[in-house]
Amino acid sequence: AGLRPGMYRAALLSHGRTLASSRFWVLGHDERPHIRTSRRVYRPGQPIGLRWSGMPGNKYDWVGIYRATRPLDLYGYYGFSYLGALPAGRLSMTTADLGKLAPGRYVAGLFLDDGYALLARTSFRVRR
């Protein structure tokens, strides 16, 4: 419909009053899922900052934290968070979400709609 990439709001109106509304996003034609951490190296117990973009915006799209040596599947994650149906955003995962990550290499993966289809990943380290 010629809409530029960005966030929009659709509204149901009746006599000038908004009865209901919903946000939606238009993604760029070549936009692909991408994730990055706010740092490459963290200390044990330090919150892990994450930013993502290019996600489809499904209700149950999610991010999971895994040890780099483990498969990215339902058995190996240390913690996860849903993305709030947002195609782009940021969040911070804390020890309440993850426990205290031991020193080592980790991966943050973006997954599609409550499943295990990996759309993007990034690596980081925890070091004393």
MOPAC internal coordinates of N, CA, C and O (Angstrom, degrees):
PM7 1SCF
backbone

  N    0.0000 0     0.00 0     0.00 0    0    0    0
  C    1.4563 1     0.00 0     0.00 0    1    0    0
  C    1.5193 1   111.16 1     0.00 0    2    1    0
  O    1.2310 1   120.21 1  -168.88 1    3    2    1
  N    1.3193 1   117.20 1    11.12 1    3    2    1
  C    1.4508 1   119.78 1   177.95 1    5    3    2
  C    1.5150 1   114.79 1    81.76 1    6    5    3
  O    1.2310 1   119.68 1  -167.38 1    7    6    5
  N    1.3303 1   118.21 1    12.62 1    7    6    5
  C    1.4661 1   120.17 1   178.26 1    9    7    6
  C    1.5128 1   110.19 1   -76.58 1   10    9    7
  O    1.2310 1   120.64 1   -41.73 1   11   10    9
  N    1.2989 1   116.38 1   138.27 1   11   10    9
  C    1.4576 1   121.43 1   176.62 1   13   11   10
  C    1.5228 1   109.25 1   -78.82 1   14   13   11
  O    1.2310 1   119.96 1   -24.21 1   15   14   13
  N    1.3406 1   117.68 1   155.79 1   15   14   13
  C    1.4690 1   119.56 1   176.47 1   17   15   14
  C    1.5203 1   111.19 1   -56.81 1   18   17   15
  O    1.2310 1   121.09 1   -40.54 1   19   18   17
  N    1.3255 1   115.51 1   139.46 1   19   18   17
  C    1.4572 1   121.18 1   179.51 1   21   19   18
  C    1.5155 1   111.24 1   151.07 1   22   21   19
  O    1.2310 1   121.05 1     4.30 1   23   22   21
  N    1.3272 1   115.59 1  -175.70 1   23   22   21
  C    1.4586 1   122.07 1   179.81 1   25   23   22
  C    1.5282 1   109.36 1   -94.16 1   26   25   23
  O    1.2310 1   121.21 1   -39.53 1   27   26   25
  N    1.3264 1   115.29 1   140.47 1   27   26   25
  C    1.4560 1   122.54 1   177.70 1   29   27   26
  C    1.5234 1   108.98 1  -133.05 1   30   29   27
  O    1.2310 1   120.73 1   -11.91 1   31   30   29
  N    1.3070 1   116.21 1   168.09 1   31   30   29
  C    1.4613 1   121.86 1   175.44 1   33   31   30
  C    1.5230 1   107.75 1  -131.44 1   34   33   31
  O    1.2310 1   121.16 1   -53.07 1   35   34   33
  N    1.3289 1   115.39 1   126.93 1   35   34   33
  C    1.4666 1   121.50 1   173.74 1   37   35   34
  C    1.5243 1   107.34 1   -98.70 1   38   37   35
  O    1.2310 1   120.40 1   -40.38 1   39   38   37
  N    1.3102 1   116.85 1   139.62 1   39   38   37
  C    1.4617 1   120.01 1  -177.18 1   41   39   38
  C    1.5220 1   110.42 1  -133.65 1   42   41   39
  O    1.2310 1   121.49 1   -36.11 1   43   42   41
  N    1.3142 1   114.76 1   143.89 1   43   42   41
  C    1.4597 1   122.90 1   172.57 1   45   43   42
  C    1.5269 1   106.20 1   -98.05 1   46   45   43
  O    1.2310 1   121.09 1   -62.41 1   47   46   45
  N    1.3209 1   115.51 1   117.59 1   47   46   45
  C    1.4645 1   120.62 1  -175.47 1   49   47   46
  C    1.5222 1   111.02 1  -111.99 1   50   49   47
  O    1.2310 1   121.15 1   -32.40 1   51   50   49
  N    1.3203 1   115.40 1   147.60 1   51   50   49
  C    1.4617 1   121.62 1   173.39 1   53   51   50
  C    1.5257 1   107.55 1  -141.70 1   54   53   51
  O    1.2310 1   120.46 1   -65.93 1   55   54   53
  N    1.3133 1   116.72 1   114.07 1   55   54   53
  C    1.4663 1   122.10 1   179.23 1   57   55   54
  C    1.5308 1   111.58 1    53.29 1   58   57   55
  O    1.2310 1   120.83 1  -136.50 1   59   58   57
  N    1.3329 1   116.01 1    43.50 1   59   58   57
  C    1.4546 1   120.54 1   177.42 1   61   59   58
  C    1.5138 1   115.49 1    80.92 1   62   61   59
  O    1.2310 1   119.98 1   177.55 1   63   62   61
  N    1.3203 1   117.64 1    -2.45 1   63   62   61
  C    1.4673 1   122.13 1   178.93 1   65   63   62
  C    1.5189 1   109.99 1  -102.17 1   66   65   63
  O    1.2310 1   120.23 1   -40.90 1   67   66   65
  N    1.3195 1   117.16 1   139.10 1   67   66   65
  C    1.4557 1   121.67 1   175.96 1   69   67   66
  C    1.5199 1   108.92 1   -83.26 1   70   69   67
  O    1.2310 1   120.63 1   -61.60 1   71   70   69
  N    1.3334 1   116.41 1   118.40 1   71   70   69
  C    1.4601 1   121.37 1   179.04 1   73   71   70
  C    1.5253 1   111.52 1   -89.80 1   74   73   71
  O    1.2310 1   120.57 1   146.01 1   75   74   73
  N    1.3068 1   116.51 1   -33.99 1   75   74   73
  C    1.4689 1   121.88 1   179.36 1   77   75   74
  C    1.5200 1   107.58 1  -160.08 1   78   77   75
  O    1.2310 1   121.14 1   -26.07 1   79   78   77
  N    1.3259 1   115.42 1   153.93 1   79   78   77
  C    1.4608 1   119.39 1   176.24 1   81   79   78
  C    1.5227 1   109.15 1  -149.38 1   82   81   79
  O    1.2310 1   121.66 1   -19.99 1   83   82   81
  N    1.3068 1   114.42 1   160.01 1   83   82   81
  C    1.4560 1   121.01 1  -179.17 1   85   83   82
  C    1.5267 1   109.03 1  -150.76 1   86   85   83
  O    1.2310 1   121.23 1   -40.99 1   87   86   85
  N    1.3310 1   115.24 1   139.01 1   87   86   85
  C    1.4652 1   119.87 1   175.74 1   89   87   86
  C    1.5198 1   109.16 1   -81.49 1   90   89   87
  O    1.2310 1   121.17 1   -31.02 1   91   90   89
  N    1.3264 1   115.37 1   148.98 1   91   90   89
  C    1.4596 1   120.77 1   169.28 1   93   91   90
  C    1.5198 1   108.41 1  -148.54 1   94   93   91
  O    1.2310 1   121.12 1   -18.73 1   95   94   93
  N    1.3288 1   115.47 1   161.27 1   95   94   93
  C    1.4520 1   121.79 1  -176.02 1   97   95   94
  C    1.5140 1   109.55 1  -124.86 1   98   97   95
  O    1.2310 1   121.71 1   -33.63 1   99   98   97
  N    1.2956 1   114.34 1   146.37 1   99   98   97
  C    1.4538 1   121.83 1   170.55 1  101   99   98
  C    1.5227 1   105.86 1  -111.34 1  102  101   99
  O    1.2310 1   121.25 1   -58.49 1  103  102  101
  N    1.3288 1   115.21 1   121.51 1  103  102  101
  C    1.4588 1   120.50 1   179.13 1  105  103  102
  C    1.5213 1   109.51 1   -93.81 1  106  105  103
  O    1.2310 1   120.86 1   -27.41 1  107  106  105
  N    1.3317 1   115.95 1   152.59 1  107  106  105
  C    1.4552 1   120.57 1   175.86 1  109  107  106
  C    1.5214 1   110.67 1   -64.08 1  110  109  107
  O    1.2310 1   120.31 1   -27.94 1  111  110  109
  N    1.3083 1   117.02 1   152.06 1  111  110  109
  C    1.4622 1   122.77 1  -176.00 1  113  111  110
  C    1.5344 1   112.19 1   -55.29 1  114  113  111
  O    1.2310 1   119.85 1   138.15 1  115  114  113
  N    1.3087 1   117.89 1   -41.85 1  115  114  113
  C    1.4724 1   121.81 1  -177.39 1  117  115  114
  C    1.5213 1   113.33 1  -100.19 1  118  117  115
  O    1.2310 1   119.54 1  -169.75 1  119  118  117
  N    1.3192 1   118.49 1    10.25 1  119  118  117
  C    1.4618 1   121.31 1  -177.09 1  121  119  118
  C    1.5279 1   110.19 1   -71.59 1  122  121  119
  O    1.2310 1   121.15 1   -47.18 1  123  122  121
  N    1.3225 1   115.40 1   132.82 1  123  122  121
  C    1.4609 1   122.50 1  -179.75 1  125  123  122
  C    1.5263 1   109.02 1  -124.23 1  126  125  123
  O    1.2310 1   119.82 1   -26.31 1  127  126  125
  N    1.3354 1   117.95 1   153.69 1  127  126  125
  C    1.4674 1   120.25 1   177.34 1  129  127  126
  C    1.5298 1   111.72 1   -58.20 1  130  129  127
  O    1.2310 1   121.74 1   -39.39 1  131  130  129
  N    1.3206 1   114.27 1   140.61 1  131  130  129
  C    1.4661 1   122.07 1  -179.18 1  133  131  130
  C    1.5241 1   107.91 1  -147.17 1  134  133  131
  O    1.2310 1   120.62 1   -38.26 1  135  134  133
  N    1.3250 1   116.41 1   141.74 1  135  134  133
  C    1.4723 1   121.12 1   176.06 1  137  135  134
  C    1.5209 1   108.63 1  -137.60 1  138  137  135
  O    1.2310 1   121.18 1   -32.19 1  139  138  137
  N    1.3277 1   115.35 1   147.81 1  139  138  137
  C    1.4675 1   120.64 1   173.78 1  141  139  138
  C    1.5186 1   108.76 1  -148.69 1  142  141  139
  O    1.2310 1   121.32 1   -23.49 1  143  142  141
  N    1.3088 1   115.08 1   156.51 1  143  142  141
  C    1.4646 1   121.09 1   175.79 1  145  143  142
  C    1.5205 1   108.81 1   -94.34 1  146  145  143
  O    1.2310 1   120.83 1   -20.28 1  147  146  145
  N    1.3112 1   116.02 1   159.72 1  147  146  145
  C    1.4690 1   119.96 1   179.34 1  149  147  146
  C    1.5254 1   111.28 1   -73.95 1  150  149  147
  O    1.2310 1   120.38 1   160.54 1  151  150  149
  N    1.3383 1   116.89 1   -19.46 1  151  150  149
  C    1.4722 1   122.86 1   177.66 1  153  151  150
  C    1.5192 1   107.79 1  -142.00 1  154  153  151
  O    1.2310 1   120.25 1   -18.34 1  155  154  153
  N    1.3003 1   117.14 1   161.66 1  155  154  153
  C    1.4580 1   121.28 1   174.78 1  157  155  154
  C    1.5259 1   110.94 1   -91.68 1  158  157  155
  O    1.2310 1   120.52 1   155.40 1  159  158  157
  N    1.3422 1   116.61 1   -24.60 1  159  158  157
  C    1.4637 1   121.31 1  -178.25 1  161  159  158
  C    1.5299 1   108.68 1  -132.67 1  162  161  159
  O    1.2310 1   121.07 1   -46.30 1  163  162  161
  N    1.3431 1   115.55 1   133.70 1  163  162  161
  C    1.4641 1   122.94 1   178.61 1  165  163  162
  C    1.5161 1   109.33 1  -123.46 1  166  165  163
  O    1.2310 1   120.82 1   -19.25 1  167  166  165
  N    1.3250 1   116.03 1   160.75 1  167  166  165
  C    1.4659 1   122.16 1   171.91 1  169  167  166
  C    1.5291 1   108.30 1   -93.41 1  170  169  167
  O    1.2310 1   119.58 1   -25.23 1  171  170  169
  N    1.3323 1   118.40 1   154.77 1  171  170  169
  C    1.4689 1   119.71 1   176.63 1  173  171  170
  C    1.5348 1   110.25 1   -55.09 1  174  173  171
  O    1.2310 1   120.21 1   -48.45 1  175  174  173
  N    1.3101 1   117.21 1   131.55 1  175  174  173
  C    1.4627 1   122.21 1   179.51 1  177  175  174
  C    1.5082 1   115.23 1    88.38 1  178  177  175
  O    1.2310 1   119.94 1   168.35 1  179  178  177
  N    1.3273 1   117.71 1   -11.65 1  179  178  177
  C    1.4660 1   121.16 1  -179.63 1  181  179  178
  C    1.5327 1   109.38 1   -75.53 1  182  181  179
  O    1.2310 1   119.26 1   -43.04 1  183  182  181
  N    1.3508 1   119.01 1   136.96 1  183  182  181
  C    1.4677 1   121.10 1   178.07 1  185  183  182
  C    1.5331 1   111.31 1   -59.07 1  186  185  183
  O    1.2310 1   120.99 1   -37.19 1  187  186  185
  N    1.3242 1   115.70 1   142.81 1  187  186  185
  C    1.4614 1   122.10 1   178.58 1  189  187  186
  C    1.5280 1   107.66 1   -97.61 1  190  189  187
  O    1.2310 1   120.62 1   -67.15 1  191  190  189
  N    1.3242 1   116.42 1   112.85 1  191  190  189
  C    1.4609 1   121.70 1   179.08 1  193  191  190
  C    1.5130 1   110.72 1   -86.92 1  194  193  191
  O    1.2310 1   120.22 1   -48.97 1  195  194  193
  N    1.3271 1   117.18 1   131.03 1  195  194  193
  C    1.4625 1   122.68 1  -177.78 1  197  195  194
  C    1.5226 1   110.46 1  -128.72 1  198  197  195
  O    1.2310 1   120.90 1   -38.01 1  199  198  197
  N    1.3309 1   115.88 1   141.99 1  199  198  197
  C    1.4736 1   123.32 1   173.00 1  201  199  198
  C    1.5101 1   107.68 1  -129.60 1  202  201  199
  O    1.2310 1   120.68 1   -41.17 1  203  202  201
  N    1.3208 1   116.30 1   138.83 1  203  202  201
  C    1.4537 1   119.91 1   177.97 1  205  203  202
  C    1.5216 1   110.11 1  -135.68 1  206  205  203
  O    1.2310 1   121.15 1   -18.74 1  207  206  205
  N    1.3141 1   115.40 1   161.26 1  207  206  205
  C    1.4683 1   122.10 1   175.54 1  209  207  206
  C    1.5303 1   108.41 1  -154.79 1  210  209  207
  O    1.2310 1   121.09 1   -15.75 1  211  210  209
  N    1.3127 1   115.52 1   164.25 1  211  210  209
  C    1.4506 1   121.82 1   175.98 1  213  211  210
  C    1.5146 1   116.00 1    74.43 1  214  213  211
  O    1.2310 1   120.06 1  -167.36 1  215  214  213
  N    1.3312 1   117.49 1    12.64 1  215  214  213
  C    1.4650 1   120.02 1   178.47 1  217  215  214
  C    1.5279 1   109.99 1   -77.97 1  218  217  215
  O    1.2310 1   119.97 1   -23.17 1  219  218  217
  N    1.3410 1   117.67 1   156.83 1  219  218  217
  C    1.4604 1   119.70 1  -179.49 1  221  219  218
  C    1.5321 1   114.20 1   -69.09 1  222  221  219
  O    1.2310 1   119.71 1   159.30 1  223  222  221
  N    1.3270 1   118.16 1   -20.70 1  223  222  221
  C    1.4670 1   120.48 1   179.62 1  225  223  222
  C    1.5131 1   113.39 1    84.18 1  226  225  223
  O    1.2310 1   120.12 1  -155.54 1  227  226  225
  N    1.3346 1   117.37 1    24.46 1  227  226  225
  C    1.4640 1   120.36 1   175.90 1  229  227  226
  C    1.5276 1   110.20 1   -69.19 1  230  229  227
  O    1.2310 1   120.77 1   -24.90 1  231  230  229
  N    1.3085 1   116.13 1   155.10 1  231  230  229
  C    1.4643 1   121.58 1  -176.49 1  233  231  230
  C    1.5259 1   112.67 1   -55.89 1  234  233  231
  O    1.2310 1   119.88 1   141.15 1  235  234  233
  N    1.3276 1   117.83 1   -38.85 1  235  234  233
  C    1.4605 1   120.56 1  -175.04 1  237  235  234
  C    1.5260 1   114.18 1  -113.50 1  238  237  235
  O    1.2310 1   119.45 1  -155.03 1  239  238  237
  N    1.3263 1   118.66 1    24.97 1  239  238  237
  C    1.4650 1   119.36 1   169.17 1  241  239  238
  C    1.5214 1   106.93 1   -60.68 1  242  241  239
  O    1.2310 1   120.16 1   -34.21 1  243  242  241
  N    1.3387 1   117.30 1   145.79 1  243  242  241
  C    1.4607 1   118.88 1  -172.64 1  245  243  242
  C    1.5229 1   111.79 1  -149.64 1  246  245  243
  O    1.2310 1   121.44 1   -14.00 1  247  246  245
  N    1.3283 1   114.86 1   166.00 1  247  246  245
  C    1.4561 1   123.02 1   174.50 1  249  247  246
  C    1.5236 1   107.93 1  -122.13 1  250  249  247
  O    1.2310 1   120.91 1   -39.67 1  251  250  249
  N    1.3222 1   115.86 1   140.33 1  251  250  249
  C    1.4633 1   121.36 1   177.51 1  253  251  250
  C    1.5136 1   110.70 1  -128.90 1  254  253  251
  O    1.2310 1   121.15 1   -30.26 1  255  254  253
  N    1.3379 1   115.40 1   149.74 1  255  254  253
  C    1.4739 1   121.95 1   177.16 1  257  255  254
  C    1.5224 1   107.90 1  -108.22 1  258  257  255
  O    1.2310 1   121.01 1   -52.25 1  259  258  257
  N    1.3246 1   115.68 1   127.75 1  259  258  257
  C    1.4587 1   123.10 1  -176.64 1  261  259  258
  C    1.5237 1   110.52 1  -130.43 1  262  261  259
  O    1.2310 1   120.33 1   -26.52 1  263  262  261
  N    1.3195 1   116.98 1   153.48 1  263  262  261
  C    1.4647 1   122.29 1   167.47 1  265  263  262
  C    1.5265 1   105.65 1   -67.99 1  266  265  263
  O    1.2310 1   119.95 1   -41.60 1  267  266  265
  N    1.3182 1   117.71 1   138.40 1  267  266  265
  C    1.4649 1   121.72 1  -175.53 1  269  267  266
  C    1.5216 1   112.52 1   -62.53 1  270  269  267
  O    1.2310 1   119.86 1   156.46 1  271  270  269
  N    1.3113 1   117.86 1   -23.54 1  271  270  269
  C    1.4616 1   120.96 1  -177.85 1  273  271  270
  C    1.5212 1   113.16 1   -87.34 1  274  273  271
  O    1.2310 1   119.93 1   176.89 1  275  274  273
  N    1.3307 1   117.74 1    -3.11 1  275  274  273
  C    1.4736 1   121.94 1  -177.65 1  277  275  274
  C    1.5235 1   110.74 1  -103.09 1  278  277  275
  O    1.2310 1   119.85 1   -26.74 1  279  278  277
  N    1.3411 1   117.89 1   153.26 1  279  278  277
  C    1.4713 1   119.57 1   172.34 1  281  279  278
  C    1.5344 1   109.66 1   -66.04 1  282  281  279
  O    1.2310 1   121.02 1   -30.07 1  283  282  281
  N    1.3137 1   115.65 1   149.93 1  283  282  281
  C    1.4643 1   120.85 1   177.65 1  285  283  282
  C    1.5272 1   107.71 1   -88.20 1  286  285  283
  O    1.2310 1   121.11 1   -98.58 1  287  286  285
  N    1.3330 1   115.48 1    81.42 1  287  286  285
  C    1.4574 1   121.67 1  -177.23 1  289  287  286
  C    1.5172 1   109.77 1  -136.81 1  290  289  287
  O    1.2310 1   120.22 1     8.20 1  291  290  289
  N    1.3147 1   117.18 1  -171.80 1  291  290  289
  C    1.4550 1   120.17 1  -174.58 1  293  291  290
  C    1.5236 1   114.00 1   -71.65 1  294  293  291
  O    1.2310 1   119.28 1   168.06 1  295  294  293
  N    1.3131 1   118.97 1   -11.94 1  295  294  293
  C    1.4564 1   120.58 1  -176.67 1  297  295  294
  C    1.5240 1   114.42 1   -95.50 1  298  297  295
  O    1.2310 1   119.54 1   160.01 1  299  298  297
  N    1.3232 1   118.49 1   -19.99 1  299  298  297
  C    1.4525 1   119.04 1  -167.31 1  301  299  298
  C    1.5054 1   118.13 1  -106.67 1  302  301  299
  O    1.2310 1   118.93 1  -179.89 1  303  302  301
  N    1.3227 1   119.65 1     0.11 1  303  302  301
  C    1.4673 1   116.75 1  -173.72 1  305  303  302
  C    1.5295 1   111.86 1   -81.06 1  306  305  303
  O    1.2310 1   121.79 1   -31.55 1  307  306  305
  N    1.3433 1   114.18 1   148.45 1  307  306  305
  C    1.4654 1   121.48 1   175.84 1  309  307  306
  C    1.5165 1   111.04 1   -85.28 1  310  309  307
  O    1.2310 1   120.73 1   152.06 1  311  310  309
  N    1.2933 1   116.21 1   -27.94 1  311  310  309
  C    1.4503 1   121.84 1   179.89 1  313  311  310
  C    1.5112 1   109.77 1  -174.44 1  314  313  311
  O    1.2310 1   120.73 1   -16.64 1  315  314  313
  N    1.3239 1   116.21 1   163.36 1  315  314  313
  C    1.4572 1   120.18 1   178.83 1  317  315  314
  C    1.5194 1   109.02 1  -148.74 1  318  317  315
  O    1.2310 1   121.64 1   -14.24 1  319  318  317
  N    1.3267 1   114.47 1   165.76 1  319  318  317
  C    1.4567 1   121.16 1   175.71 1  321  319  318
  C    1.5232 1   108.62 1  -149.97 1  322  321  319
  O    1.2310 1   120.66 1   -43.34 1  323  322  321
  N    1.3295 1   116.35 1   136.66 1  323  322  321
  C    1.4530 1   119.91 1   172.35 1  325  323  322
  C    1.5247 1   108.76 1   -72.80 1  326  325  323
  O    1.2310 1   120.77 1   -27.07 1  327  326  325
  N    1.3204 1   116.14 1   152.93 1  327  326  325
  C    1.4583 1   121.79 1  -175.08 1  329  327  326
  C    1.5197 1   113.45 1   -91.41 1  330  329  327
  O    1.2310 1   120.01 1  -176.06 1  331  330  329
  N    1.3275 1   117.59 1     3.94 1  331  330  329
  C    1.4611 1   120.41 1   176.64 1  333  331  330
  C    1.5167 1   113.61 1    70.74 1  334  333  331
  O    1.2310 1   120.11 1  -153.56 1  335  334  333
  N    1.3442 1   117.40 1    26.44 1  335  334  333
  C    1.4690 1   122.80 1  -179.31 1  337  335  334
  C    1.5281 1   112.00 1    60.86 1  338  337  335
  O    1.2310 1   120.51 1  -153.13 1  339  338  337
  N    1.3255 1   116.64 1    26.87 1  339  338  337
  C    1.4602 1   121.46 1   179.58 1  341  339  338
  C    1.5248 1   110.20 1  -101.29 1  342  341  339
  O    1.2310 1   119.43 1   -50.40 1  343  342  341
  N    1.3284 1   118.70 1   129.60 1  343  342  341
  C    1.4589 1   120.22 1   177.41 1  345  343  342
  C    1.5277 1   112.75 1   -72.85 1  346  345  343
  O    1.2310 1   120.23 1   160.86 1  347  346  345
  N    1.3248 1   117.17 1   -19.14 1  347  346  345
  C    1.4663 1   121.76 1   177.07 1  349  347  346
  C    1.5217 1   108.33 1  -146.25 1  350  349  347
  O    1.2310 1   120.75 1   -33.68 1  351  350  349
  N    1.3117 1   116.17 1   146.32 1  351  350  349
  C    1.4552 1   119.19 1   178.35 1  353  351  350
  C    1.5059 1   111.64 1   171.61 1  354  353  351
  O    1.2310 1   121.74 1    12.83 1  355  354  353
  N    1.3229 1   114.28 1  -167.17 1  355  354  353
  C    1.4659 1   121.06 1   178.90 1  357  355  354
  C    1.5085 1   108.78 1  -145.91 1  358  357  355
  O    1.2310 1   121.82 1   -25.44 1  359  358  357
  N    1.3286 1   114.11 1   154.56 1  359  358  357
  C    1.4562 1   120.57 1   174.83 1  361  359  358
  C    1.5141 1   108.53 1  -154.80 1  362  361  359
  O    1.2310 1   121.28 1   -13.94 1  363  362  361
  N    1.3060 1   115.15 1   166.06 1  363  362  361
  C    1.4560 1   122.06 1   178.65 1  365  363  362
  C    1.5214 1   107.51 1  -126.18 1  366  365  363
  O    1.2310 1   120.60 1   -53.40 1  367  366  365
  N    1.3215 1   116.47 1   126.60 1  367  366  365
  C    1.4554 1   121.23 1   176.86 1  369  367  366
  C    1.5243 1   107.59 1  -102.13 1  370  369  367
  O    1.2310 1   120.75 1   -52.99 1  371  370  369
  N    1.3220 1   116.18 1   127.01 1  371  370  369
  C    1.4605 1   122.27 1  -173.95 1  373  371  370
  C    1.5220 1   110.77 1  -109.13 1  374  373  371
  O    1.2310 1   120.77 1     0.62 1  375  374  373
  N    1.3220 1   116.14 1  -179.38 1  375  374  373
  C    1.4646 1   120.29 1   177.12 1  377  375  374
  C    1.5252 1   110.66 1   -61.40 1  378  377  375
  O    1.2310 1   119.46 1   153.43 1  379  378  377
  N    1.3331 1   118.63 1   -26.57 1  379  378  377
  C    1.4704 1   120.69 1   175.60 1  381  379  378
  C    1.5282 1   110.17 1   -64.89 1  382  381  379
  O    1.2310 1   120.12 1   147.10 1  383  382  381
  N    1.3459 1   117.38 1   -32.90 1  383  382  381
  C    1.4587 1   122.16 1   179.10 1  385  383  382
  C    1.5314 1   112.06 1   -83.42 1  386  385  383
  O    1.2310 1   120.70 1   143.16 1  387  386  385
  N    1.3269 1   116.26 1   -36.84 1  387  386  385
  C    1.4610 1   121.66 1  -167.60 1  389  387  386
  C    1.5163 1   115.06 1  -115.47 1  390  389  387
  O    1.2310 1   119.74 1   165.22 1  391  390  389
  N    1.3192 1   118.10 1   -14.78 1  391  390  389
  C    1.4577 1   119.12 1  -164.79 1  393  391  390
  C    1.5198 1   107.00 1    76.73 1  394  393  391
  O    1.2310 1   120.08 1     6.97 1  395  394  393
  N    1.2864 1   117.46 1  -173.03 1  395  394  393
  C    1.4622 1   120.81 1   179.20 1  397  395  394
  C    1.5231 1   107.83 1   -93.43 1  398  397  395
  O    1.2310 1   120.51 1   -71.36 1  399  398  397
  N    1.3282 1   116.63 1   108.64 1  399  398  397
  C    1.4568 1   120.61 1  -179.03 1  401  399  398
  C    1.5262 1   110.01 1   -67.87 1  402  401  399
  O    1.2310 1   120.81 1   -50.03 1  403  402  401
  N    1.3105 1   116.07 1   129.97 1  403  402  401
  C    1.4649 1   121.99 1   177.57 1  405  403  402
  C    1.5276 1   109.29 1   -73.43 1  406  405  403
  O    1.2310 1   120.18 1   -21.84 1  407  406  405
  N    1.3242 1   117.26 1   158.16 1  407  406  405
  C    1.4622 1   119.21 1   175.50 1  409  407  406
  C    1.5341 1   110.78 1   -53.98 1  410  409  407
  O    1.2310 1   120.66 1   -40.21 1  411  410  409
  N    1.3208 1   116.33 1   139.79 1  411  410  409
  C    1.4584 1   122.16 1   179.31 1  413  411  410
  C    1.5161 1   111.42 1   154.35 1  414  413  411
  O    1.2310 1   121.37 1     7.29 1  415  414  413
  N    1.3167 1   114.98 1  -172.71 1  415  414  413
  C    1.4712 1   122.30 1   179.66 1  417  415  414
  C    1.5272 1   109.26 1   -99.62 1  418  417  415
  O    1.2310 1   121.15 1   -41.15 1  419  418  417
  N    1.3444 1   115.40 1   138.85 1  419  418  417
  C    1.4598 1   122.18 1  -177.49 1  421  419  418
  C    1.5273 1   110.37 1  -133.51 1  422  421  419
  O    1.2310 1   121.35 1   -15.42 1  423  422  421
  N    1.3208 1   115.02 1   164.58 1  423  422  421
  C    1.4626 1   122.91 1   177.60 1  425  423  422
  C    1.5234 1   108.07 1  -131.20 1  426  425  423
  O    1.2310 1   120.87 1   -42.81 1  427  426  425
  N    1.3240 1   115.93 1   137.19 1  427  426  425
  C    1.4642 1   122.20 1   169.19 1  429  427  426
  C    1.5192 1   106.19 1  -106.95 1  430  429  427
  O    1.2310 1   120.57 1   -56.01 1  431  430  429
  N    1.3421 1   116.52 1   123.99 1  431  430  429
  C    1.4578 1   120.71 1  -178.05 1  433  431  430
  C    1.5169 1   111.84 1  -118.77 1  434  433  431
  O    1.2310 1   120.77 1   -38.14 1  435  434  433
  N    1.3238 1   116.13 1   141.86 1  435  434  433
  C    1.4677 1   122.77 1   174.22 1  437  435  434
  C    1.5223 1   108.36 1   -96.51 1  438  437  435
  O    1.2310 1   120.65 1   -50.42 1  439  438  437
  N    1.3323 1   116.35 1   129.58 1  439  438  437
  C    1.4552 1   121.54 1  -175.70 1  441  439  438
  C    1.5252 1   110.77 1  -124.49 1  442  441  439
  O    1.2310 1   121.60 1   -29.02 1  443  442  441
  N    1.3194 1   114.55 1   150.98 1  443  442  441
  C    1.4561 1   122.76 1  -175.68 1  445  443  442
  C    1.5202 1   112.24 1   -86.88 1  446  445  443
  O    1.2310 1   120.37 1   -58.05 1  447  446  445
  N    1.3199 1   116.90 1   121.95 1  447  446  445
  C    1.4615 1   126.79 1   162.40 1  449  447  446
  C    1.5344 1   116.57 1    40.95 1  450  449  447
  O    1.2310 1   120.58 1  -118.17 1  451  450  449
  N    1.3282 1   116.50 1    61.83 1  451  450  449
  C    1.4582 1   124.13 1   175.81 1  453  451  450
  C    1.5305 1   113.41 1    64.74 1  454  453  451
  O    1.2310 1   120.61 1  -160.28 1  455  454  453
  N    1.3238 1   116.43 1    19.72 1  455  454  453
  C    1.4523 1   121.16 1   177.68 1  457  455  454
  C    1.5159 1   110.66 1  -119.06 1  458  457  455
  O    1.2310 1   120.77 1    14.03 1  459  458  457
  N    1.3102 1   116.14 1  -165.97 1  459  458  457
  C    1.4602 1   121.59 1  -177.70 1  461  459  458
  C    1.5168 1   112.46 1  -118.62 1  462  461  459
  O    1.2310 1   120.43 1  -154.49 1  463  462  461
  N    1.3366 1   116.79 1    25.51 1  463  462  461
  C    1.4601 1   121.06 1   173.02 1  465  463  462
  C    1.5320 1   106.91 1   -79.29 1  466  465  463
  O    1.2310 1   120.73 1   -71.39 1  467  466  465
  N    1.3244 1   116.21 1   108.61 1  467  466  465
  C    1.4675 1   122.55 1  -177.54 1  469  467  466
  C    1.5222 1   109.36 1   -77.04 1  470  469  467
  O    1.2310 1   120.40 1   -56.63 1  471  470  469
  N    1.3399 1   116.85 1   123.37 1  471  470  469
  C    1.4548 1   122.09 1  -179.17 1  473  471  470
  C    1.5194 1   112.93 1  -101.39 1  474  473  471
  O    1.2310 1   120.08 1   149.81 1  475  474  473
  N    1.3252 1   117.45 1   -30.19 1  475  474  473
  C    1.4679 1   121.49 1   179.22 1  477  475  474
  C    1.5188 1   108.42 1  -163.19 1  478  477  475
  O    1.2310 1   120.87 1   -20.68 1  479  478  477
  N    1.3242 1   115.95 1   159.32 1  479  478  477
  C    1.4618 1   120.43 1   179.16 1  481  479  478
  C    1.5219 1   110.08 1  -151.24 1  482  481  479
  O    1.2310 1   121.34 1   -20.70 1  483  482  481
  N    1.3296 1   115.03 1   159.30 1  483  482  481
  C    1.4534 1   121.92 1   173.46 1  485  483  482
  C    1.5246 1   108.07 1  -146.55 1  486  485  483
  O    1.2310 1   120.72 1   -24.80 1  487  486  485
  N    1.3106 1   116.23 1   155.20 1  487  486  485
  C    1.4651 1   121.76 1  -178.01 1  489  487  486
  C    1.5155 1   110.93 1  -109.83 1  490  489  487
  O    1.2310 1   120.95 1   -27.16 1  491  490  489
  N    1.3364 1   115.79 1   152.84 1  491  490  489
  C    1.4548 1   122.35 1   173.09 1  493  491  490
  C    1.5179 1   108.41 1  -152.97 1  494  493  491
  O    1.2310 1   120.85 1    -9.32 1  495  494  493
  N    1.3264 1   115.98 1   170.68 1  495  494  493
  C    1.4588 1   121.63 1   179.53 1  497  495  494
  C    1.5222 1   110.50 1  -125.09 1  498  497  495
  O    1.2310 1   121.89 1   -27.79 1  499  498  497
  N    1.3142 1   113.99 1   152.21 1  499  498  497
  C    1.4605 1   121.03 1   168.02 1  501  499  498
  C    1.5165 1   105.02 1  -114.64 1  502  501  499
  O    1.2310 1   121.05 1   -54.19 1  503  502  501
  N    1.3267 1   115.61 1   125.81 1  503  502  501
  C    1.4598 1   121.51 1  -177.04 1  505  503  502
  C    1.5145 1   109.31 1  -137.91 1  506  505  503
  O    1.2310 1   120.36 1   -38.17 1  507  506  505
  N    1.3059 1   116.91 1   141.83 1  507  506  505
  C    1.4734 1   121.97 1   177.59 1  509  507  506
  C    1.4894 1   112.82 1   -63.50 1  510  509  507
  O    1.2310 1   120.10 1   180.00 1  511  510  509

